[in-house]
Amino acid sequence: MLISSVAVWSILPSVLAPIIQWIYEKIKYPVGERPSQKTKQNLRQRIILTIGIFLLAFRVAQGYYDVTKDNSDLSYQQSHYHALNLTSTALPRDIRRQYKKLSVTNHPDKARSLGKDPKQAEDDFIELKTSYEILSDPKLKFGYDRFGPTFVDKIKQLIKQQEEGSHFEPKNQKSKKQKEESQISDWEVLSTGVKNAMAEHGLTFAVLLFLWIFGMAPTGRFWRFYFLGCQVLIELTIYTRPEDNRIIQVLEWFHAYGFLKKIQLPYQLISVLRKILPEFLLGAMQLYLPLIELFFGHKKADEIRQTSIAKTGKLKPQDIENVSTLVDQVYFEAKNALDWELIAFPSEQSRKDVRDQTIQDMLVMKLDEDPEVKEAYRELHVPV
């Protein structure tokens, strides 16, 4: 996902922007008329900003769809709650009652008597039983709600290791309370899940730190760390308080108005956030300067560009465009100044004579200031 996001954000805006600008200029300006370099640069910034906003919206919608589509392993339709026709807020007694009801109606013997495929009926019953085992076990449900279906096997392995470790204890009779205390705790499940979940963010942080230390991609640096920090805080909030926190309350508010209805479980929300985080990190790099220029003007954007050049010692393509724009501005100002100086000479011939004489005087002045020319004059005993 991250590699594809980098490829899309690195290639698409730089490829589409010149094409769109060329089409716009062909339509906007008649034959023989060309916009100034400054106008072209402003147009390019607006095009990049528009492309970036649409691309960001599309990638966010795509990330949401990838998680919530019916055939996705992370979708509610593929969840154990859906297998039991339950909501994510179902209580233990609701889970038991629903399983008893469905285990009777979906039993393989009854399915065969109704003429259903025996193999399919057996698979459906096994899936039903597996869903009940996960949702009825507090530890499995604890990890499933937070970390998704892939973490269930890890939790089972932790419980198995705990039970195997108890085989070496004296085989005396234990009370119910002692057996409960010997089981793996919620904290062990949570800490294991958080360590696995934060590994991806640790890698992202290492990459951002590498870019910062070596002065690479300085534009939007603060926002990249900001979005990453927000992502980590949101995930930790969902992990530790999945039922009673503001994130879930916000989701319920969206559900009440018909939005985001396909996100029912905490791990679904986390998966969506993880898919859209790279888009915001990469979008910050592309949209930072155009947004600064849009809201704070060219002067502020130029200051940031100059700071970027000072930090990296390298010119980016957009920096070269800025230098080209400044050169064009200086040229036009110099040309206008010369035209004002020649306004006293009405005829074209007189202006040409003045230009030629001025160029000759400047050339002689330049030669007179040259050290090698001065040395040659001294050798010829010519006063300088």
Summary of the structure (lengths in Angstrom):
residues: 384
radius of gyration: 35.0
end to end distance: 72.5
largest distance: 124.5
contacts: 1009
relative contact order: 0.09
helix: 80%
strand: 0%
